[in-house]
Amino acid sequence: MPTWVFTLLVAIFVLYTDDYVIAGILPELAVELHVTEGHAGQLVTVFSLTFALAAPIAAVVFANMSRRKLFTIALLAFIASNITATTTNSFVALTALRAIAALAAATITPALFAFTTQHAPAHQVGRYTAMVSLGVTGSIAAGVPLGTWIGGVLGWRATFATMAFAGTVTLLLVRTTLPRPEGNQKVPQLVEQLRVLRKAPISLGLLANCLLMTGSMMMLTYLSPYLVSTAEVGVEERAIAFSLSGIAGIVGIWLGGIATDRLGSDSTLLIGVGTIMGTMLVLWVFWITRPSPLPAVLGVVTLWGGMAFWNSPAIQTRLHQLAGPVSGHALAINTSGTYLGVSMGAAAGGAVLTHGGPGLLPLTAAGFATAALILLLVAPSRTREVTTIDYP
C-alpha cells in the first residue's frame, strides 16, 4: 500500500487516542482541578457530543476545500488545543479546549475516510479502509494505555503534551506523503446532496450502523458485570476478556476489509451482523445456565469482539459506493451515528442492568442487531439508482 495510507492510519490512531485517553487520566485531572471524577468525566461527553454534531456540518462547509489544506488547518487547531491544555488550571477552560479538539477531529475523521475510499483501487476499497481503521483498534490497544501511563507517571498535562507532539508528527506526515494532485471531485449543490442522502439504501444503512453501535457498546460498557454474574470471574479474568476482544477487533477489522473486497459489502455485513446476533444469544444462554465455564464464555466474547469491528470496512465501503460524490457527507453522518450509538448504548445498558439484570444485556443487544439486519435487508445496495446526481 502507498505511504499515505499509513499516514492516515497514524492520524486516526492519534485522534481516537486523544478522545479515549481522558478516561485513563481522570483521577489525576480531577484532583488537580478540584472537581469530582464524575464531573471530570463530562469532558468525554463534551468531546463526543461536539464531534457528533459537528461532523456532518463540517462535511458540507468544507466540501470544496483541498484535503491537504483541510487536514493542515484542523491538525493545527488540534495541536494548539492540546498545547494550551497543558497550561490551564481551569476546568471550564479545559472543557472549551476539549470542544475545540473535538471540532478538529470531527472535521478530519470523515474526510480522511472519504479520501481513503476515493483514492483506493476499486477492487481494494475494503482493504484500504480496513488498514486505516486499524488506527481505531490500535488506539484502544496501545494509545490509551500509553497515554494513561504517561499521565500517571508525569501528570495529566504530560498526556496532553504528548498528544500535541503526536499531532505535530501527523501534520508533517500529511504534508509530505499525501498524493499530489489530490484529484478534484465535483460536489453537487446542497439540495442534491440531501436528495441522495435521503435515499433508503443510505438513510436506512446509516440507521442500521447506529443501532449496531448501540447494541455493541451496551454490551462492551457493561461486560464486567455480565462476566461476574455469568462466570464468577475476578479482575484478572475481566482484563483478559477485554484484551482478547481488543486483539480480535484488530484481526476482525482486517478480515472484514478482505471479505468486503471479495464478497461485497452487503454479504460481509450479513455475515457480521448475523454472527453478532448468534453470539449474543449464546451469551444469554450462558447467563441462564450460570455459572458457565470461563473458557467457553471468553471464546464467544472474543468472537463477538472480532465481528463487531469486522463490519466497519463494509459499512464505509457501502456508503462510499452508494453516495458517490457525496460519500464524504454520508461518512460524516455515519461517524456521528457511531458516536450517538456509543452514548445510547451506555445509557440504555445502564437502564437494562438496573431494571433487568446483566442477563438481559446480551438479549437486548441481539435485539438491536436484529433491527439493524432488518434495515439492511429492506434497503440493499442499489448503487446505480442512488448515485445519480443532477448537477447545475
C-alpha positions as CSV (number, residue, x, y, z in Angstrom):
1,M,0.0,0.0,0.0
2,P,1.2,3.6,-0.6
3,T,2.7,5.6,2.2
4,W,-0.3,7.9,2.5
5,V,-2.4,5.0,3.8
6,F,-0.1,4.6,6.8
7,T,-0.2,8.3,7.3
8,L,-4.0,8.3,7.6
9,L,-3.7,5.2,9.9
10,V,-1.5,7.3,12.2
11,A,-3.9,10.2,12.0
12,I,-6.8,8.0,13.1
13,F,-4.7,6.5,15.9
14,V,-3.8,9.9,17.3
15,L,-7.3,11.4,17.0
16,Y,-9.0,8.4,18.7
17,T,-6.4,8.2,21.4
18,D,-7.0,11.8,22.2
19,D,-10.7,11.1,22.6
20,Y,-10.4,7.9,24.7
21,V,-7.3,8.7,26.8
22,I,-9.3,11.1,29.1
23,A,-10.8,8.1,30.8
24,G,-7.4,6.9,31.9
25,I,-6.3,10.2,33.4
26,L,-9.5,11.2,35.2
27,P,-8.2,10.6,38.8
28,E,-5.1,12.9,38.3
29,L,-7.1,15.5,36.4
30,A,-9.9,15.6,38.9
31,V,-7.6,16.1,41.9
32,E,-5.6,18.9,40.4
33,L,-8.5,20.8,39.0
34,H,-10.6,20.3,42.2
35,V,-13.6,18.5,40.7
36,T,-15.1,15.1,41.2
37,E,-14.2,12.3,38.8
38,G,-17.8,12.2,37.7
39,H,-17.6,15.9,36.9
40,A,-14.3,15.4,35.1
41,G,-15.8,12.6,33.1
42,Q,-18.1,15.1,31.4
43,L,-15.0,16.1,29.3
44,V,-15.7,12.8,27.4
45,T,-19.4,13.8,27.0
46,V,-18.5,17.2,25.7
47,F,-16.0,15.8,23.2
48,S,-18.4,13.1,21.9
49,L,-21.4,15.4,21.6
50,T,-19.4,18.1,19.8
51,F,-18.0,15.5,17.4
52,A,-21.4,14.1,16.6
53,L,-22.9,17.5,16.0
54,A,-20.0,19.0,14.1
55,A,-19.1,16.2,11.7
56,P,-22.0,16.5,9.2
57,I,-21.8,20.3,9.3
58,A,-18.0,20.3,8.6
59,A,-18.5,17.9,5.7
60,V,-20.8,20.4,4.0
61,V,-18.9,23.6,4.9
62,F,-15.5,22.3,3.8
63,A,-16.7,20.1,0.9
64,N,-14.8,22.0,-1.8
65,M,-11.6,22.6,0.2
66,S,-8.4,20.8,-0.7
67,R,-8.0,17.8,1.7
68,R,-4.4,18.7,2.3
69,K,-5.4,22.2,3.3
70,L,-8.3,20.9,5.4
71,F,-6.2,18.4,7.3
72,T,-3.5,21.0,7.9
73,I,-5.8,23.6,9.4
74,A,-7.7,21.1,11.5
75,L,-4.5,19.5,12.8
76,L,-3.1,22.9,13.7
77,A,-6.2,23.5,15.8
78,F,-5.8,20.1,17.3
79,I,-2.2,20.7,18.3
80,A,-3.0,24.2,19.6
81,S,-5.8,22.9,21.8
82,N,-3.6,20.2,23.4
83,I,-0.7,22.6,23.9
84,T,-3.0,25.1,25.6
85,A,-4.5,22.3,27.8
86,T,-1.1,21.8,29.4
87,T,-1.1,25.3,30.7
88,T,-4.7,25.7,32.1
89,N,-5.8,25.5,35.7
90,S,-9.4,25.9,34.9
91,F,-11.8,23.1,34.3
92,V,-14.1,25.3,32.3
93,A,-11.2,26.3,30.1
94,L,-10.2,22.7,29.7
95,T,-13.8,21.8,28.7
96,A,-13.7,24.5,26.0
97,L,-10.3,23.2,24.7
98,R,-11.7,19.7,24.5
99,A,-14.6,21.0,22.4
100,I,-12.0,22.6,20.0
101,A,-10.1,19.3,19.8
102,A,-13.4,17.6,19.0
103,L,-14.2,20.1,16.3
104,A,-10.8,19.4,14.7
105,A,-11.3,15.6,14.9
106,A,-14.9,15.9,13.5
107,T,-13.5,17.9,10.5
108,I,-10.7,15.4,9.8
109,T,-12.1,11.9,10.5
110,P,-14.9,11.6,8.0
111,A,-12.9,13.5,5.3
112,L,-10.0,11.1,6.0
113,F,-12.1,8.0,5.4
114,A,-13.7,9.6,2.3
115,F,-10.2,10.4,1.0
116,T,-9.2,6.7,1.5
117,T,-12.2,5.3,-0.3
118,Q,-11.8,7.7,-3.2
119,H,-8.1,7.1,-3.7
120,A,-8.1,3.3,-3.2
121,P,-8.1,1.0,-6.2
122,A,-11.8,0.0,-6.9
123,H,-11.1,-3.7,-6.1
124,Q,-9.3,-2.9,-2.8
125,V,-11.5,-0.3,-1.1
126,G,-12.3,-2.7,1.7
127,R,-8.6,-3.4,2.4
128,Y,-7.6,0.2,2.3
129,T,-10.4,1.2,4.6
130,A,-9.6,-1.6,7.0
131,M,-5.9,-0.6,7.1
132,V,-6.8,3.0,8.1
133,S,-9.4,1.7,10.5
134,L,-6.7,-0.2,12.4
135,G,-5.9,3.2,13.9
136,V,-9.2,2.9,15.9
137,T,-8.4,-0.5,17.4
138,G,-4.7,0.5,17.8
139,S,-5.7,3.5,19.9
140,I,-7.6,1.3,22.3
141,A,-4.9,-1.4,22.5
142,A,-1.8,0.8,22.6
143,G,-2.6,4.6,22.5
144,V,-4.8,4.8,25.6
145,P,-2.7,2.6,27.8
146,L,0.4,4.6,26.9
147,G,-1.3,7.9,27.4
148,T,-2.7,6.7,30.7
149,W,0.8,5.6,31.9
150,I,2.3,8.9,30.9
151,G,-0.4,10.7,32.8
152,G,0.1,8.5,35.9
153,V,3.9,9.0,36.0
154,L,4.4,12.5,34.7
155,G,1.0,14.1,35.3
156,W,-2.1,14.6,33.1
157,R,-0.5,17.7,31.5
158,A,2.2,15.4,30.0
159,T,-0.5,13.4,28.3
160,F,-1.8,16.4,26.5
161,A,1.7,17.5,25.6
162,T,2.2,14.0,24.2
163,M,-0.9,14.3,22.1
164,A,0.3,17.7,20.8
165,F,3.6,16.2,19.8
166,A,1.8,13.2,18.1
167,G,-0.4,15.7,16.3
168,T,2.7,17.6,15.0
169,V,4.2,14.3,13.7
170,T,0.9,13.6,12.0
171,L,0.8,17.0,10.4
172,L,4.4,16.5,9.0
173,L,3.4,13.1,7.6
174,V,0.3,14.6,5.9
175,R,2.3,17.4,4.3
176,T,4.9,15.0,3.0
177,T,3.0,11.9,1.9
178,L,-0.5,12.9,0.8
179,P,-0.6,12.5,-3.0
180,R,-0.4,15.4,-5.4
181,P,-2.6,16.3,-7.2
182,E,-5.4,15.0,-4.9
183,G,-7.9,14.8,-7.7
184,N,-10.8,17.3,-7.7
185,Q,-14.3,15.8,-7.3
186,K,-17.3,17.9,-8.3
187,V,-19.6,18.4,-5.4
188,P,-23.3,18.9,-6.2
189,Q,-25.5,21.6,-4.6
190,L,-26.8,21.1,-1.1
191,V,-30.3,20.2,-2.4
192,E,-28.9,17.4,-4.5
193,Q,-26.7,16.2,-1.6
194,L,-29.7,15.9,0.6
195,R,-31.7,14.1,-2.1
196,V,-29.0,11.4,-2.3
197,L,-28.6,11.1,1.4
198,R,-32.4,10.6,1.9
199,K,-32.4,7.5,-0.4
200,A,-33.4,4.4,1.5
201,P,-30.2,2.4,1.0
202,I,-28.2,5.2,2.5
203,S,-30.5,6.5,5.2
204,L,-31.6,3.1,6.5
205,G,-27.9,1.9,6.3
206,L,-26.9,4.9,8.5
207,L,-29.6,4.0,11.0
208,A,-28.6,0.3,10.9
209,N,-25.0,1.3,11.9
210,C,-26.3,3.4,14.8
211,L,-28.3,0.5,16.1
212,L,-25.4,-1.8,15.7
213,M,-23.2,0.5,17.7
214,T,-25.9,0.9,20.4
215,G,-26.0,-2.8,20.9
216,S,-22.3,-3.4,20.8
217,M,-21.5,-0.5,23.2
218,M,-24.2,-1.6,25.6
219,M,-22.5,-5.0,25.9
220,L,-19.0,-3.6,26.0
221,T,-19.7,-0.9,28.6
222,Y,-21.3,-3.4,31.0
223,L,-19.3,-6.5,30.1
224,S,-17.7,-6.7,33.5
225,P,-20.9,-7.1,35.5
226,Y,-22.1,-9.7,32.9
227,L,-18.9,-11.7,33.3
228,V,-19.0,-11.5,37.1
229,S,-22.6,-12.8,37.2
230,T,-22.2,-15.4,34.5
231,A,-18.7,-17.0,35.1
232,E,-17.9,-15.7,38.6
233,V,-14.7,-14.1,37.3
234,G,-12.2,-11.8,39.1
235,V,-10.2,-8.8,38.0
236,E,-7.6,-10.8,36.1
237,E,-10.2,-12.7,34.1
238,R,-12.0,-9.5,33.2
239,A,-8.8,-7.9,32.0
240,I,-8.1,-11.0,29.8
241,A,-11.6,-10.7,28.3
242,F,-11.1,-7.1,27.3
243,S,-7.6,-7.9,25.9
244,L,-8.9,-10.8,23.8
245,S,-11.7,-8.6,22.5
246,G,-9.3,-5.9,21.5
247,I,-7.0,-8.3,19.7
248,A,-9.9,-9.9,18.0
249,G,-11.0,-6.4,16.9
250,I,-7.7,-5.9,15.2
251,V,-7.9,-9.2,13.3
252,G,-11.6,-8.7,12.6
253,I,-11.3,-5.3,11.0
254,W,-8.6,-6.5,8.6
255,L,-10.5,-9.7,7.7
256,G,-13.7,-7.6,7.2
257,G,-11.8,-5.5,4.7
258,I,-10.7,-8.6,2.7
259,A,-14.2,-10.0,2.9
260,T,-15.7,-6.7,1.6
261,D,-13.4,-6.8,-1.4
262,R,-14.1,-10.4,-2.2
263,L,-17.8,-10.9,-1.2
264,G,-19.2,-7.3,-1.4
265,S,-20.3,-5.1,1.4
266,D,-23.9,-6.5,1.7
267,S,-22.8,-10.1,2.1
268,T,-20.0,-9.1,4.5
269,L,-22.5,-7.2,6.7
270,L,-24.9,-10.1,6.7
271,I,-22.2,-12.4,8.0
272,G,-21.0,-9.9,10.6
273,V,-24.4,-8.9,11.9
274,G,-25.7,-12.5,11.8
275,T,-22.7,-13.6,13.8
276,I,-23.2,-10.9,16.4
277,M,-26.8,-11.9,16.8
278,G,-25.7,-15.5,17.3
279,T,-23.0,-14.7,19.9
280,M,-25.4,-12.5,21.9
281,L,-27.9,-15.3,22.1
282,V,-25.2,-17.7,23.2
283,L,-24.1,-15.3,25.9
284,W,-27.7,-15.1,27.1
285,V,-27.9,-18.9,27.3
286,F,-24.6,-18.9,29.3
287,W,-26.2,-16.5,31.8
288,I,-29.4,-18.7,32.1
289,T,-27.2,-21.8,32.8
290,R,-24.7,-19.9,35.0
291,P,-22.2,-20.5,36.3
292,S,-20.8,-21.2,32.9
293,P,-17.3,-22.3,32.0
294,L,-15.0,-19.4,31.7
295,P,-13.1,-20.6,28.5
296,A,-16.4,-21.0,26.7
297,V,-17.6,-17.6,27.7
298,L,-14.3,-16.0,26.7
299,G,-14.3,-17.7,23.4
300,V,-17.7,-16.3,22.5
301,V,-16.8,-12.8,23.8
302,T,-13.7,-12.9,21.7
303,L,-15.6,-13.9,18.6
304,W,-18.1,-11.1,19.2
305,G,-15.3,-8.6,19.7
306,G,-13.9,-9.5,16.3
307,M,-17.2,-9.4,14.4
308,A,-18.1,-6.0,15.9
309,F,-15.1,-4.5,14.1
310,W,-15.5,-6.8,11.1
311,N,-18.5,-4.7,9.9
312,S,-16.6,-1.3,9.8
313,P,-14.9,-1.6,6.4
314,A,-18.1,-3.0,4.8
315,I,-20.2,-0.1,6.2
316,Q,-17.9,2.6,5.0
317,T,-17.3,0.9,1.6
318,R,-21.1,0.5,1.1
319,L,-21.7,4.2,1.9
320,H,-18.9,5.3,-0.5
321,Q,-20.3,3.2,-3.3
322,L,-23.9,4.4,-2.7
323,A,-23.3,8.1,-2.1
324,G,-20.7,8.7,-4.9
325,P,-19.9,12.4,-5.0
326,V,-21.4,13.0,-1.5
327,S,-19.7,10.0,0.1
328,G,-17.8,12.4,2.4
329,H,-21.1,13.7,3.8
330,A,-22.5,10.2,4.2
331,L,-19.4,9.1,6.1
332,A,-19.6,12.2,8.3
333,I,-23.2,11.3,9.2
334,N,-22.2,7.7,9.8
335,T,-19.4,8.9,12.2
336,S,-22.0,11.0,14.1
337,G,-24.3,8.0,14.2
338,T,-21.4,5.9,15.7
339,Y,-20.9,8.4,18.5
340,L,-24.6,8.6,19.1
341,G,-24.7,4.9,19.3
342,V,-22.0,4.9,21.9
343,S,-23.9,7.3,24.0
344,M,-27.2,5.5,23.6
345,G,-25.6,2.1,24.3
346,A,-24.2,3.3,27.6
347,A,-27.5,4.9,28.6
348,A,-29.7,2.0,27.5
349,G,-27.4,-0.6,29.0
350,G,-27.4,1.2,32.4
351,A,-31.2,1.1,32.4
352,V,-31.3,-2.6,31.4
353,L,-28.7,-3.5,34.0
354,T,-30.6,-1.6,36.7
355,H,-34.1,-2.9,36.0
356,G,-33.5,-6.3,34.3
357,G,-30.1,-7.5,35.4
358,P,-27.0,-8.4,33.4
359,G,-28.7,-11.4,31.8
360,L,-30.8,-9.1,29.7
361,L,-27.8,-7.2,28.3
362,P,-26.9,-9.7,25.5
363,L,-30.6,-10.3,24.7
364,T,-31.2,-6.6,24.3
365,A,-28.0,-6.2,22.2
366,A,-29.2,-9.1,20.0
367,G,-32.5,-7.1,19.5
368,F,-30.6,-4.1,18.3
369,A,-28.5,-6.2,15.9
370,T,-31.7,-7.9,14.6
371,A,-33.2,-4.4,13.9
372,A,-30.1,-3.4,12.1
373,L,-30.2,-6.6,10.0
374,I,-33.8,-6.0,9.0
375,L,-33.0,-2.5,7.9
376,L,-30.1,-3.7,5.7
377,L,-32.3,-6.4,4.2
378,V,-35.1,-3.9,3.5
379,A,-32.7,-1.4,1.8
380,P,-30.0,-3.4,-0.1
381,S,-27.2,-1.6,-2.1
382,R,-28.9,-0.3,-5.2
383,T,-25.8,1.7,-6.2
384,R,-26.7,2.9,-9.6
385,E,-30.1,4.3,-8.5
386,V,-28.6,6.2,-5.6
387,T,-25.5,7.8,-7.1
388,T,-27.5,9.6,-10.0
389,I,-26.7,13.3,-9.5
390,D,-28.2,16.2,-11.3
391,Y,-25.6,19.0,-11.4
392,P,-26.5,22.6,-12.0
